[in-house]
Every structure is written in structure tokens, then in C-alpha cells.
Amino acid sequence: MAVNPADELTEMAQEELNAACALTWPELKRITPWGDSFEGFAPSGRTVEVERRYLWAHDPAGAIVVEVEVRDPATRTGVEARALLHAPG
């Protein structure tokens, strides 16, 4: 069964976002603002670029925006997933 390339990027972005959001609030605060990128492999075996960004939100103040982008440089396509995290309490 063939994998739809766009669906594959979307799934990867969501999985990476879930991992990025799994940090505790103190860990998130310690690394924000920060970002990194790395080369990875999609389930189909193609090479993709993955970028994570942790940014302070402007609205609401004090929240953290977590963004993940998965790009396929060969096809010049990409998908982004985003979450807004609030301080506990």
C-alpha cells in the first residue's frame, strides 16, 4: 500500500509535536526561546528535515508556542504542526 507523501509529513509533524510537548513546564521554560533542526527519515525511507521551535507567546503572555515543521527538500513541500502551552495551575 503506497503512502501519501503529504499524509506522511503530517503524521511525522504531529508525532514530533507530541514529543516536543511532552517536556515538563520547568523544562520548557528553561529552553524557551530555542529551536533545532535535524535530518531524519520518513516511514517510506525518504530523507526529511525536522525543525522544532519553542517560542514565548504574545497572547496570552507567559504561554509557550511549540512549532514543528517537517520538510521534504526533494519535493519542496512541508507541513507544520503547532501547540500553545499554558503554565500549570
Backbone as CSV, one residue per row, in Angstrom:
resi,resn,N_x,N_y,N_z,CA_x,CA_y,CA_z,C_x,C_y,C_z
1,MET,0.841,-1.174,0.000,0.000,0.000,0.000,0.894,1.248,0.000
2,ALA,0.701,2.125,-0.935,1.501,3.336,-1.058,1.110,4.348,0.012
3,VAL,2.103,5.047,0.489,1.882,6.080,1.493,1.777,7.425,0.788
4,ASN,0.732,8.169,1.099,0.574,9.509,0.544,1.658,10.392,1.164
5,PRO,2.528,11.007,0.344,3.629,11.807,0.888,3.173,12.935,1.812
6,ALA,2.086,13.619,1.480,1.598,14.709,2.330,1.092,14.165,3.669
7,ASP,0.384,13.039,3.635,-0.108,12.430,4.871,1.048,11.987,5.750
8,GLU,2.085,11.487,5.128,3.260,11.025,5.861,3.923,12.200,6.588
9,LEU,4.064,13.342,5.928,4.648,14.518,6.565,3.763,15.018,7.703
10,THR,2.462,14.993,7.503,1.523,15.420,8.539,1.632,14.527,9.764
11,GLU,1.677,13.220,9.557,1.819,12.273,10.667,3.129,12.497,11.412
12,MET,4.209,12.691,10.667,5.508,12.924,11.298,5.498,14.211,12.109
13,ALA,4.910,15.267,11.566,4.857,16.549,12.277,4.069,16.402,13.570
14,GLN,2.960,15.686,13.527,2.151,15.503,14.734,2.893,14.661,15.772
15,GLU,3.586,13.613,15.338,4.361,12.790,16.267,5.477,13.606,16.911
16,GLU,6.170,14.409,16.133,7.238,15.260,16.658,6.679,16.314,17.605
17,LEU,5.511,16.868,17.284,4.884,17.853,18.160,4.528,17.212,19.499
18,ASN,3.981,16.020,19.462,3.639,15.318,20.700,4.884,15.116,21.565
19,ALA,5.988,14.741,20.939,7.241,14.552,21.679,7.744,15.883,22.234
20,ALA,7.650,16.942,21.439,8.116,18.260,21.872,7.286,18.780,23.042
21,CYS,6.003,18.472,23.061,5.108,18.944,24.114,5.159,18.063,25.364
22,ALA,5.878,16.965,25.323,5.941,16.045,26.453,6.881,16.532,27.553
23,LEU,7.627,17.606,27.281,8.504,18.155,28.306,7.671,18.737,29.442
24,THR,8.243,18.765,30.641,7.552,19.387,31.766,7.617,20.908,31.614
25,TRP,6.760,21.621,32.333,6.753,23.080,32.241,8.118,23.680,32.618
26,PRO,8.754,23.230,33.712,10.078,23.775,34.023,11.108,23.520,32.907
27,GLU,11.032,22.360,32.269,11.944,22.075,31.156,11.657,23.008,29.977
28,LEU,10.382,23.209,29.677,10.008,24.105,28.582,10.494,25.529,28.834
29,LYS,10.290,26.028,30.055,10.716,27.384,30.384,12.228,27.545,30.248
30,ARG,12.962,26.513,30.626,14.421,26.558,30.582,14.958,26.664,29.159
31,ILE,14.268,26.062,28.201,14.795,26.046,26.825,14.162,27.083,25.903
32,THR,13.152,27.803,26.391,12.464,28.786,25.541,13.147,30.139,25.680
33,PRO,13.428,30.876,24.635,13.251,30.543,23.217,14.415,29.694,22.711
34,TRP,14.098,28.757,21.852,15.109,27.859,21.321,14.517,27.092,20.150
35,GLY,15.374,26.587,19.310,14.944,25.748,18.201,16.088,24.876,17.750
36,ASP,15.754,23.826,17.067,16.775,22.971,16.476,16.209,22.328,15.230
37,SER,17.091,21.824,14.412,16.656,21.101,13.214,17.594,19.926,13.006
38,PHE,17.048,18.902,12.385,17.847,17.700,12.124,17.285,16.978,10.913
39,GLU,18.101,16.146,10.345,17.697,15.328,9.207,17.193,13.999,9.742
40,GLY,16.085,13.557,9.204,15.507,12.287,9.627,14.985,11.516,8.440
41,PHE,14.357,10.398,8.736,13.805,9.554,7.685,12.318,9.338,7.919
42,ALA,11.556,9.549,6.888,10.124,9.279,6.929,9.920,7.762,6.909
43,PRO,8.745,7.294,7.321,8.480,5.855,7.284,8.709,5.234,5.901
44,SER,8.513,6.020,4.850,8.729,5.499,3.499,10.213,5.372,3.158
45,GLY,11.074,5.966,4.001,12.509,5.889,3.770,13.120,7.145,3.178
46,ARG,12.289,8.091,2.760,12.845,9.317,2.182,13.416,10.207,3.288
47,THR,14.391,11.009,2.925,15.035,11.915,3.861,14.200,13.181,4.005
48,VAL,13.996,13.607,5.245,13.235,14.819,5.523,14.015,15.669,6.527
49,GLU,13.664,16.937,6.600,14.216,17.842,7.600,13.137,18.090,8.644
50,VAL,13.516,18.031,9.914,12.582,18.266,11.008,13.101,19.461,11.797
51,GLU,12.228,20.414,12.064,12.604,21.598,12.830,11.618,21.780,13.973
52,ARG,12.148,22.006,15.180,11.341,22.291,16.369,11.652,23.715,16.818
53,ARG,10.605,24.433,17.241,10.780,25.786,17.760,9.957,25.942,19.041
54,TYR,10.587,26.511,20.059,9.926,26.830,21.326,9.996,28.346,21.476
55,LEU,8.853,29.017,21.481,8.802,30.478,21.481,7.856,30.984,22.565
56,TRP,8.164,32.146,23.128,7.238,32.766,24.068,6.055,33.327,23.285
57,ALA,4.866,33.083,23.760,3.661,33.588,23.112,3.421,35.036,23.527
58,HIS,2.869,35.819,22.629,2.487,37.188,22.954,1.081,37.228,23.549
59,ASP,0.248,36.288,23.138,-1.122,36.257,23.628,-1.558,34.810,23.766
60,PRO,-1.723,34.317,24.953,-1.583,35.011,26.224,-0.117,35.081,26.666
61,ALA,0.222,36.160,27.308,1.590,36.346,27.792,1.954,35.227,28.766
62,GLY,3.176,34.742,28.654,3.649,33.688,29.542,3.443,32.283,29.018
63,ALA,2.646,32.137,27.974,2.445,30.815,27.367,3.604,30.531,26.419
64,ILE,3.739,29.292,26.031,4.802,28.882,25.115,4.179,28.273,23.861
65,VAL,4.656,28.739,22.715,4.235,28.186,21.433,5.278,27.146,21.025
66,VAL,4.807,25.950,20.716,5.693,24.895,20.230,5.309,24.643,18.775
67,GLU,6.292,24.769,17.892,6.058,24.554,16.462,7.001,23.469,15.955
68,VAL,6.465,22.628,15.103,7.262,21.588,14.458,6.981,21.658,12.969
69,GLU,8.042,21.643,12.188,7.901,21.635,10.736,8.672,20.443,10.188
70,VAL,8.039,19.699,9.304,8.687,18.582,8.617,8.683,18.909,7.130
71,ARG,9.882,18.954,6.546,10.034,19.340,5.140,10.701,18.235,4.340
72,ASP,10.256,18.119,3.102,10.896,17.232,2.139,11.627,18.126,1.144
73,PRO,12.940,18.273,1.287,13.663,19.179,0.402,13.621,18.757,-1.066
74,ALA,13.482,17.480,-1.327,13.466,16.994,-2.712,12.226,17.476,-3.463
75,THR,11.099,17.524,-2.763,9.847,17.943,-3.423,9.452,19.376,-3.056
76,ARG,10.251,19.997,-2.195,9.991,21.365,-1.744,8.595,21.510,-1.128
77,THR,8.254,20.521,-0.301,6.974,20.549,0.411,7.248,20.455,1.903
78,GLY,6.270,20.841,2.686,6.423,20.757,4.124,5.097,20.894,4.832
79,VAL,5.095,20.484,6.081,3.900,20.532,6.911,4.311,21.048,8.284
80,GLU,3.472,21.884,8.883,3.761,22.419,10.199,2.648,22.058,11.163
81,ALA,3.052,21.748,12.394,2.096,21.484,13.476,2.460,22.443,14.622
82,ARG,1.456,22.865,15.372,1.675,23.909,16.373,0.799,23.664,17.591
83,ALA,1.342,24.011,18.762,0.570,23.907,20.002,0.875,25.120,20.873
84,LEU,-0.108,25.546,21.636,0.051,26.630,22.594,-0.076,26.008,23.984
85,LEU,0.997,26.120,24.780,1.026,25.507,26.093,0.968,26.599,27.165
86,HIS,0.139,26.356,28.195,-0.030,27.308,29.291,0.645,26.763,30.539
87,ALA,1.083,27.654,31.399,1.673,27.250,32.671,0.646,26.485,33.490
88,PRO,1.077,25.443,34.162,0.135,24.690,35.009,-0.356,25.552,36.169
89,GLY,-1.548,25.227,36.613,-2.057,25.912,37.799,-3.122,26.810,37.480
